[in-house]
Amino acid sequence: MVFWFLSVTSCVLLGFIILVYICYDIWCRRYWIRHGISSPPSQPVLGNTYEWRKGQHNKYVEYKQKYGNFFGVYNFNRPILVISDLDAARNILVKDFHHFYNRLNAPLANRPMDKALFFLKDARWKVVRNISSPTFSASKMKLMSTLVNEKADRLVENIGQEQEKHGFVECRELYGSYIMDSTTRCAFGLDVDSQGDPEHPFVAHAKKTFQVGVVFNPLIVLVALFPWVSRIFLYFGIGVLSRESIKFFRKVAAQAIAIRRGTTNTDNKRVDFLQLIIDAAKQTNDDKTDQKECEDDTHDDLDVEHEDDTLSVTRNAKKTTTLEDDEVMAQAMFFFLGGFETTSALCGFSSYLLAVNPETQDKLLEEIDEMAPTAECVTYTTITKMTYLDQVLRETLRLYPIAPIANRICSKEYQINGYTIPRGMEVQIPIYAIQRDPEIWSEPDKFIPERFTKENREKQHPLAWIPFGSGPRMCLGMRFAFMEAKIALVRVLREFRFETCPQTEIPPTLGALGFITPQNGITLRAVPRS
């Protein structure tokens, strides 16, 4: 009798809890209705996430067409405001940055990755950014370009061998190995030959790190449904990335830091990200150093128009003379892991677009032949003067922005379009949808590098092209990514011409979750040039 009573009581209690949660879920998913903002239909518990399984960036294009420049969505039952109006987006990312200076919480970023600049918040973010910014100046990139160029030698050799062996090349795989080697050299000062040894531990762990489901990962689902659980995960160091791989990279970074901390001879100092950030931390309290780096970036070869607000961060940041070792490790690890997948995809997409647009390729080859007649001519100074190459890469990133959505968290109530964004709400800027918008770009699906001539860029809205984000939180590694991609393309196109082949997927299938990458790779024919 007692057991029967307990069973009935348990069932009633469970049913009551389920009923309460159903009511709570319905109430949460009526948020946008209560505030009079358009929103696509959502599903119980999942919200709009189930629709995103085949590509959140594509769904946002559909939402934008149907609901306009302001609409709401639900990540499970959490409301998110999506804004694609360019002036409003500029206010959020740049002008009113003090209302939106943090990104979405990353409680599932494994330690020490949670201390990477991308994930840091508030005052500590300002301090670390102030220290990190000078390491990405044009002058520092010029020093690193020699290291990158050395790795491009093997890339050209491997493309020739693969073409001769198979009659085609899988570009993304080869570019990935090149990016792996050059980024590892520039981040940690290590000579990793993944181009010659695809089974190298660095390669295996890097790939393992990225083999993570995003939307439907059980940990992420749990945190989305019960946000308070994230504090428990953070306390115990639980994250979505491979713990074994993060441990591997942490050990590598720790050893590299120890070597640099123990080096007192300035003649033996390395030219890599770890060394530069350690040096920058020591020099942060020297106003002359900061001023010199700011002046260096005034004549920026990349010429990103809306980057000037970063100076306000430098002025307001609290000066510090040191970074914790975990913070130094985190910056180097994120520099490597963040650049590996993204830059290899940029190189692959660029090669594909040149292959399917031979007239554009002809024009680029003319510029390369004129400005870099020999491999020795491929210097940082040379590639920054190649205007058409720059236009090709910009147009590639317009069509295929590797990070398709930018997010910010509202830190103070903010009025926009008659609606008050509450503190703590996530606001998203759909970069992919903006850069494919026919009202902003004529013939948006066509590859037209001439959109980015100096004259045309002056007519563009500053937020019409934001593959690296905008404002103080924009990606610091953009200059390095451009340098790697430019050196790779120039070195390869000096020797080969890209053409499509039966194995070429036209257009390439895009990855559905996370970064925009070619899901099935980029397969092309590399025809030797006479």
Order of alpha helices (4+ residues) and beta strands (2+ residues): alpha-alpha-alpha-beta-beta-alpha-alpha-alpha-beta-alpha-alpha-alpha-alpha-alpha-alpha-alpha-alpha-alpha-alpha-alpha-alpha-beta-beta-beta-beta-alpha-alpha-alpha-beta-beta
